[in-house]
């Protein structure tokens, strides 16, 4: 059971917190129904995501066995059989999609789109360089739409744009880890030929700058100032810049960007930066 549980990659559920972003950026916390609906969407999305993780592991058994870290995953190590994995995929995917269909049809459409996109990604599209990171970023945007679907909160262009750009930045950091492994003679991905260290480094720097500028533009936009009632949101940019620079330090100096979720979970600097950003954002909107 322990090895089966590992297949679910529960630590990756941190990505699904983006489902709560519509609530956060609209400050609709007082609506209990919206809060509960968002929690249900988070759970259903997480269940579906686990089915995708298992499917991806099933497709990547051979590649994972050649990877210095991924070779210890349950399927790659042989701790869980392929037959068991297929049963889990069907159970998790069908239960999530069926419940969402009954619960909220718009949510079902988002989950179904996420499922189809990621199946295509696992089968073929992840082997096409550049397109692979765009699909990863699209998955994060779909999380926003899941949160919007169950709350009827309209997404602004800013939250969609910033989420997409940030996801590309993180995906590039992950690809950089694969490039480093390939330079050490450990070919772990079929699409690694589409990347090299110079390209990934330049693309990450570009995305880092665009993410920061986009966030600053968001905080000083007339639409956001009018909706949230504060001219001082730009002060939270300090923590965004700090977080981006810290992540680049982890990537370029410490060379440890293979798993963005584990970086966020384990790195105290990143956790404190995110916490202070969130606190400052709420305090400014509520009291300044």
C-alpha positions as a Markdown table, in Angstrom:
| # | Residue | x | y | z |
|---|---|---|---|---|
| 1 | Unk | 0.0 | 0.0 | 0.0 |
| 2 | Unk | 2.9 | 2.4 | 0.7 |
| 3 | Unk | 4.3 | 2.0 | -2.8 |
| 4 | Unk | 0.8 | 2.4 | -4.3 |
| 5 | Unk | 0.4 | 5.6 | -2.3 |
| 6 | Unk | 3.7 | 6.9 | -3.7 |
| 7 | Unk | 2.2 | 6.6 | -7.2 |
| 8 | Unk | -0.4 | 9.3 | -6.3 |
| 9 | Unk | 2.4 | 11.9 | -5.8 |
| 10 | Unk | 0.5 | 13.7 | -3.1 |
| 11 | Unk | 3.3 | 16.3 | -2.8 |
| 12 | Unk | 2.4 | 17.5 | -6.3 |
| 13 | Unk | -1.0 | 18.5 | -5.1 |
| 14 | Unk | 0.6 | 21.8 | -4.1 |
| 15 | Unk | 0.2 | 22.8 | -7.8 |
| 16 | Unk | -3.6 | 22.5 | -7.4 |
| 17 | Unk | -3.6 | 25.4 | -4.9 |
| 18 | Unk | -3.9 | 27.5 | -8.0 |
| 19 | Unk | -7.5 | 26.5 | -8.0 |
| 20 | Unk | -7.9 | 28.8 | -5.0 |
| 21 | Unk | -6.4 | 31.8 | -6.9 |
| 22 | Unk | -9.7 | 33.2 | -8.1 |
| 23 | Unk | -10.9 | 33.3 | -4.5 |
| 24 | Unk | -7.6 | 35.0 | -3.4 |
| 25 | Unk | -7.4 | 37.6 | -6.1 |
| 26 | Unk | -11.1 | 38.5 | -5.8 |
| 27 | Unk | -11.2 | 38.5 | -2.0 |
| 28 | Unk | -14.3 | 36.4 | -1.9 |
| 29 | Unk | -13.5 | 34.5 | 1.3 |
| 30 | Unk | -16.7 | 35.4 | 3.0 |
| 31 | Unk | -18.8 | 33.3 | 0.7 |
| 32 | Unk | -18.9 | 29.9 | 2.4 |
| 33 | Unk | -20.5 | 28.1 | -0.6 |
| 34 | Unk | -17.7 | 29.3 | -2.9 |
| 35 | Unk | -15.1 | 28.2 | -0.4 |
| 36 | Unk | -16.6 | 24.7 | -0.1 |
| 37 | Unk | -17.0 | 24.4 | -3.9 |
| 38 | Unk | -13.4 | 25.3 | -4.4 |
| 39 | Unk | -12.3 | 22.7 | -1.9 |
| 40 | Unk | -14.4 | 20.1 | -3.8 |
| 41 | Unk | -12.8 | 21.2 | -7.0 |
| 42 | Unk | -9.3 | 20.9 | -5.4 |
| 43 | Unk | -10.0 | 17.3 | -4.3 |
| 44 | Unk | -11.4 | 16.2 | -7.6 |
| 45 | Unk | -8.6 | 17.8 | -9.6 |
| 46 | Unk | -6.1 | 16.2 | -7.3 |
| 47 | Unk | -7.6 | 12.7 | -7.8 |
| 48 | Unk | -7.6 | 13.2 | -11.6 |
| 49 | Unk | -4.0 | 14.5 | -11.5 |
| 50 | Unk | -2.9 | 11.3 | -9.6 |
| 51 | Unk | -4.4 | 9.2 | -12.5 |
| 52 | Unk | -2.3 | 11.3 | -14.9 |
| 53 | Unk | 0.9 | 10.9 | -12.8 |
| 54 | Unk | 0.4 | 7.1 | -12.8 |
| 55 | Unk | -0.3 | 7.0 | -16.5 |
| 56 | Unk | 2.9 | 9.1 | -17.1 |
| 57 | Unk | 4.9 | 6.8 | -15.0 |
| 58 | Unk | 3.6 | 3.8 | -16.9 |
| 59 | Unk | 4.6 | 5.4 | -20.2 |
| 60 | Unk | 8.0 | 6.4 | -18.8 |
| 61 | Unk | 9.1 | 3.1 | -17.2 |
| 62 | Unk | 12.1 | 2.6 | -19.4 |
| 63 | Unk | 13.3 | 6.3 | -19.2 |
| 64 | Unk | 12.7 | 6.4 | -15.4 |
| 65 | Unk | 14.9 | 3.3 | -14.9 |
| 66 | Unk | 17.8 | 5.2 | -16.5 |
| 67 | Unk | 17.2 | 8.2 | -14.3 |
| 68 | Unk | 19.3 | 8.5 | -11.1 |
| 69 | Unk | 16.3 | 9.5 | -8.9 |
| 70 | Unk | 13.2 | 8.4 | -10.8 |
| 71 | Unk | 14.4 | 4.8 | -11.0 |
| 72 | Unk | 13.2 | 4.4 | -7.4 |
| 73 | Unk | 9.6 | 5.2 | -8.4 |
| 74 | Unk | 7.2 | 2.3 | -7.7 |
| 75 | Unk | 6.6 | 1.3 | -11.3 |
| 76 | Unk | 10.2 | 1.8 | -12.5 |
| 77 | Unk | 11.5 | -0.2 | -9.5 |
| 78 | Unk | 9.0 | -3.0 | -10.0 |
| 79 | Unk | 7.4 | -2.5 | -6.6 |
| 80 | Unk | 4.0 | -2.0 | -8.3 |
| 81 | Unk | 2.8 | -4.0 | -11.3 |
| 82 | Unk | 1.6 | -2.4 | -14.6 |
| 83 | Unk | -1.7 | -4.2 | -14.2 |
| 84 | Unk | -2.3 | -2.5 | -10.8 |
| 85 | Unk | -1.3 | 0.8 | -12.2 |
| 86 | Unk | -3.9 | 0.5 | -15.0 |
| 87 | Unk | -6.6 | -0.3 | -12.6 |
| 88 | Unk | -5.7 | 2.7 | -10.5 |
| 89 | Unk | -5.7 | 5.0 | -13.5 |
| 90 | Unk | -9.2 | 3.9 | -14.5 |
| 91 | Unk | -10.6 | 4.1 | -10.9 |
| 92 | Unk | -9.2 | 7.5 | -10.2 |
| 93 | Unk | -10.0 | 9.1 | -13.6 |
| 94 | Unk | -13.5 | 7.8 | -13.9 |
| 95 | Unk | -14.5 | 8.6 | -10.3 |
| 96 | Unk | -13.2 | 12.2 | -10.6 |
| 97 | Unk | -14.8 | 12.8 | -13.9 |
| 98 | Unk | -18.2 | 11.2 | -12.9 |
| 99 | Unk | -18.4 | 13.2 | -9.6 |
| 100 | Unk | -17.5 | 16.4 | -11.3 |
| 101 | Unk | -20.1 | 15.7 | -14.0 |
| 102 | Unk | -22.8 | 15.4 | -11.3 |
| 103 | Unk | -21.4 | 18.3 | -9.1 |
| 104 | Unk | -20.7 | 21.0 | -11.7 |
| 105 | Unk | -20.7 | 20.5 | -15.5 |
| 106 | Unk | -18.4 | 23.4 | -16.1 |
| 107 | Unk | -15.9 | 21.8 | -13.8 |
| 108 | Unk | -16.3 | 18.5 | -15.6 |
| 109 | Unk | -15.4 | 20.2 | -18.9 |
| 110 | Unk | -12.2 | 21.7 | -17.4 |
| 111 | Unk | -11.2 | 18.3 | -15.9 |
| 112 | Unk | -12.0 | 16.5 | -19.1 |
| 113 | Unk | -9.9 | 19.0 | -21.1 |
| 114 | Unk | -7.0 | 18.6 | -18.6 |
| 115 | Unk | -7.3 | 14.8 | -18.8 |
| 116 | Unk | -7.2 | 14.6 | -22.6 |
| 117 | Unk | -4.4 | 17.2 | -22.8 |
| 118 | Unk | -2.2 | 15.3 | -20.4 |
| 119 | Unk | -2.9 | 11.9 | -22.0 |
| 120 | Unk | -1.8 | 13.4 | -25.3 |
| 121 | Unk | 1.2 | 14.9 | -23.5 |
| 122 | Unk | 2.2 | 11.6 | -21.9 |
| 123 | Unk | 1.8 | 9.7 | -25.2 |
| 124 | Unk | 3.5 | 12.1 | -27.7 |
| 125 | Unk | 3.5 | 15.8 | -27.0 |
| 126 | Unk | 6.0 | 15.8 | -24.2 |
| 127 | Unk | 8.6 | 14.6 | -26.7 |
| 128 | Unk | 8.2 | 17.9 | -28.7 |
| 129 | Unk | 10.5 | 20.5 | -27.2 |
| 130 | Unk | 9.0 | 23.9 | -26.3 |
| 131 | Unk | 5.5 | 22.6 | -26.9 |
| 132 | Unk | 6.0 | 20.4 | -23.9 |
| 133 | Unk | 6.5 | 23.3 | -21.5 |
| 134 | Unk | 3.6 | 25.2 | -23.1 |
| 135 | Unk | 1.3 | 22.2 | -22.3 |
| 136 | Unk | 2.6 | 22.2 | -18.7 |
| 137 | Unk | 1.8 | 25.9 | -18.4 |
| 138 | Unk | -1.7 | 25.4 | -19.9 |
| 139 | Unk | -2.4 | 22.8 | -17.2 |
| 140 | Unk | -1.8 | 25.5 | -14.6 |
| 141 | Unk | -4.2 | 27.9 | -16.4 |
| 142 | Unk | -6.8 | 25.1 | -16.4 |
| 143 | Unk | -6.5 | 24.9 | -12.6 |
| 144 | Unk | -7.5 | 28.6 | -12.6 |
| 145 | Unk | -10.5 | 27.8 | -14.7 |
| 146 | Unk | -11.5 | 25.0 | -12.4 |
| 147 | Unk | -11.6 | 27.5 | -9.5 |
| 148 | Unk | -13.5 | 29.9 | -11.6 |
| 149 | Unk | -16.0 | 27.3 | -12.8 |
| 150 | Unk | -17.2 | 26.4 | -9.3 |
| 151 | Unk | -17.4 | 30.0 | -8.0 |
| 152 | Unk | -18.5 | 32.0 | -11.1 |
| 153 | Unk | -15.6 | 34.4 | -10.4 |
| 154 | Unk | -14.5 | 35.8 | -13.7 |
| 155 | Unk | -10.8 | 35.5 | -14.4 |
| 156 | Unk | -8.9 | 38.6 | -15.3 |
| 157 | Unk | -6.3 | 38.6 | -18.1 |
| 158 | Unk | -3.7 | 39.4 | -15.5 |
| 159 | Unk | -4.1 | 36.2 | -13.4 |
| 160 | Unk | -4.2 | 34.1 | -16.5 |
| 161 | Unk | -1.1 | 35.7 | -18.0 |
| 162 | Unk | 0.9 | 35.6 | -14.8 |
| 163 | Unk | 0.1 | 32.0 | -14.1 |
| 164 | Unk | 1.0 | 30.9 | -17.6 |
| 165 | Unk | 4.4 | 32.8 | -17.5 |
| 166 | Unk | 5.3 | 31.6 | -14.1 |
| 167 | Unk | 4.5 | 28.0 | -15.1 |
| 168 | Unk | 6.8 | 28.3 | -18.1 |
| 169 | Unk | 9.5 | 29.6 | -15.9 |
| 170 | Unk | 9.2 | 26.6 | -13.5 |
| 171 | Unk | 9.0 | 24.1 | -16.4 |
| 172 | Unk | 12.2 | 25.5 | -17.9 |
| 173 | Unk | 13.9 | 25.1 | -14.6 |
| 174 | Unk | 12.9 | 21.5 | -14.6 |
| 175 | Unk | 14.1 | 21.0 | -18.1 |
| 176 | Unk | 17.4 | 22.5 | -17.1 |
| 177 | Unk | 17.8 | 19.7 | -14.6 |
| 178 | Unk | 17.3 | 17.2 | -17.5 |
| 179 | Unk | 19.9 | 19.0 | -19.6 |
| 180 | Unk | 22.5 | 18.8 | -16.8 |
| 181 | Unk | 21.9 | 15.1 | -16.5 |
| 182 | Unk | 22.3 | 14.7 | -20.2 |
| 183 | Unk | 25.6 | 16.5 | -20.0 |
| 184 | Unk | 26.7 | 13.9 | -17.5 |
| 185 | Unk | 25.9 | 11.2 | -20.0 |
| 186 | Unk | 22.5 | 10.3 | -18.5 |
| 187 | Unk | 19.9 | 10.8 | -21.3 |
| 188 | Unk | 16.6 | 10.8 | -19.5 |
| 189 | Unk | 14.2 | 12.3 | -22.1 |
| 190 | Unk | 13.6 | 11.9 | -25.8 |
| 191 | Unk | 13.0 | 15.6 | -26.3 |
| 192 | Unk | 16.2 | 16.7 | -24.5 |
| 193 | Unk | 17.8 | 17.3 | -28.0 |
| 194 | Unk | 15.6 | 20.3 | -28.3 |
| 195 | Unk | 17.3 | 22.0 | -25.4 |
| 196 | Unk | 20.7 | 22.9 | -24.3 |
| 197 | Unk | 22.1 | 24.8 | -21.3 |
| 198 | Unk | 22.5 | 28.1 | -23.2 |
| 199 | Unk | 19.0 | 28.1 | -24.5 |
| 200 | Unk | 17.4 | 27.1 | -21.2 |
| 201 | Unk | 19.4 | 29.6 | -19.2 |
| 202 | Unk | 18.5 | 32.5 | -21.6 |
| 203 | Unk | 14.8 | 31.4 | -21.7 |
| 204 | Unk | 14.6 | 31.3 | -17.9 |
| 205 | Unk | 16.1 | 34.8 | -17.5 |
| 206 | Unk | 13.7 | 36.1 | -20.1 |
| 207 | Unk | 10.7 | 34.5 | -18.4 |
| 208 | Unk | 11.9 | 35.7 | -14.9 |
| 209 | Unk | 11.9 | 39.3 | -16.2 |
| 210 | Unk | 8.5 | 39.0 | -17.9 |
| 211 | Unk | 6.9 | 37.4 | -14.8 |
| 212 | Unk | 8.2 | 40.3 | -12.6 |
| 213 | Unk | 7.1 | 43.0 | -15.0 |
| 214 | Unk | 3.7 | 41.4 | -15.5 |
| 215 | Unk | 3.1 | 41.3 | -11.7 |
| 216 | Unk | 4.1 | 44.9 | -11.3 |
| 217 | Unk | 1.8 | 45.9 | -14.2 |
| 218 | Unk | -0.9 | 43.9 | -12.4 |
| 219 | Unk | -0.5 | 45.8 | -9.1 |
| 220 | Unk | -0.5 | 49.2 | -10.7 |
| 221 | Unk | -3.3 | 48.6 | -13.3 |
| 222 | Unk | -6.4 | 50.9 | -12.9 |
| 223 | Unk | -8.7 | 47.9 | -13.0 |
| 224 | Unk | -7.0 | 46.2 | -10.0 |
| 225 | Unk | -6.7 | 49.4 | -8.0 |
| 226 | Unk | -10.4 | 50.1 | -8.5 |
| 227 | Unk | -11.5 | 46.5 | -7.7 |
| 228 | Unk | -9.3 | 46.0 | -4.6 |
| 229 | Unk | -9.3 | 49.6 | -3.5 |
| 230 | Unk | -5.6 | 50.1 | -2.8 |
| 231 | Unk | -2.8 | 52.0 | -4.5 |
| 232 | Unk | -0.1 | 50.1 | -2.6 |
| 233 | Unk | -0.2 | 46.6 | -4.0 |
| 234 | Unk | 3.0 | 47.4 | -5.8 |
| 235 | Unk | 4.8 | 46.9 | -2.5 |
| 236 | Unk | 4.2 | 43.2 | -2.7 |
| 237 | Unk | 6.4 | 43.1 | -5.8 |
| 238 | Unk | 9.3 | 43.0 | -3.3 |
| 239 | Unk | 8.5 | 39.5 | -2.4 |
| 240 | Unk | 7.8 | 38.4 | -6.0 |
| 241 | Unk | 11.2 | 39.6 | -7.0 |
| 242 | Unk | 12.8 | 37.9 | -4.0 |
| 243 | Unk | 11.0 | 34.6 | -4.7 |
| 244 | Unk | 12.0 | 34.6 | -8.4 |
| 245 | Unk | 15.7 | 35.4 | -7.6 |
| 246 | Unk | 15.8 | 32.7 | -4.9 |
| 247 | Unk | 14.4 | 30.2 | -7.4 |
| 248 | Unk | 17.0 | 31.2 | -9.9 |
| 249 | Unk | 19.7 | 30.8 | -7.2 |
| 250 | Unk | 18.4 | 27.3 | -6.5 |
| 251 | Unk | 18.5 | 26.5 | -10.2 |
| 252 | Unk | 21.7 | 28.1 | -11.4 |
| 253 | Unk | 23.9 | 28.0 | -8.2 |
| 254 | Unk | 22.6 | 25.0 | -6.3 |
| 255 | Unk | 21.5 | 23.2 | -9.5 |
| 256 | Unk | 18.6 | 21.6 | -7.8 |
| 257 | Unk | 15.5 | 22.4 | -9.8 |
| 258 | Unk | 14.4 | 18.9 | -10.8 |
| 259 | Unk | 11.1 | 19.2 | -8.8 |
| 260 | Unk | 9.5 | 22.6 | -8.4 |
| 261 | Unk | 7.0 | 21.3 | -5.8 |
| 262 | Unk | 9.8 | 19.8 | -3.7 |
| 263 | Unk | 11.7 | 23.1 | -3.9 |
| 264 | Unk | 8.7 | 25.0 | -2.6 |
| 265 | Unk | 8.0 | 22.5 | 0.1 |
| 266 | Unk | 11.5 | 22.0 | 1.4 |
| 267 | Unk | 13.2 | 25.4 | 0.9 |
| 268 | Unk | 12.5 | 27.6 | 4.0 |
| 269 | Unk | 13.5 | 30.8 | 2.1 |
| 270 | Unk | 10.9 | 30.1 | -0.5 |
| 271 | Unk | 8.2 | 29.2 | 2.0 |
| 272 | Unk | 8.8 | 32.4 | 4.0 |
| 273 | Unk | 8.9 | 34.5 | 0.9 |
| 274 | Unk | 5.5 | 33.1 | -0.3 |
| 275 | Unk | 4.0 | 33.5 | 3.2 |
| 276 | Unk | 5.2 | 37.1 | 3.5 |
| 277 | Unk | 3.9 | 37.9 | 0.0 |
| 278 | Unk | 0.5 | 36.4 | 0.9 |
| 279 | Unk | 0.3 | 38.2 | 4.3 |
| 280 | Unk | 1.4 | 41.5 | 2.8 |
| 281 | Unk | -1.1 | 41.2 | -0.1 |
| 282 | Unk | -4.0 | 40.6 | 2.3 |
| 283 | Unk | -2.9 | 43.3 | 4.8 |
| 284 | Unk | -2.6 | 45.9 | 2.1 |
| 285 | Unk | -6.0 | 45.2 | 0.5 |
| 286 | Unk | -7.7 | 45.0 | 3.9 |
| 287 | Unk | -6.1 | 47.8 | 5.8 |
| 288 | Unk | -4.2 | 50.3 | 3.5 |
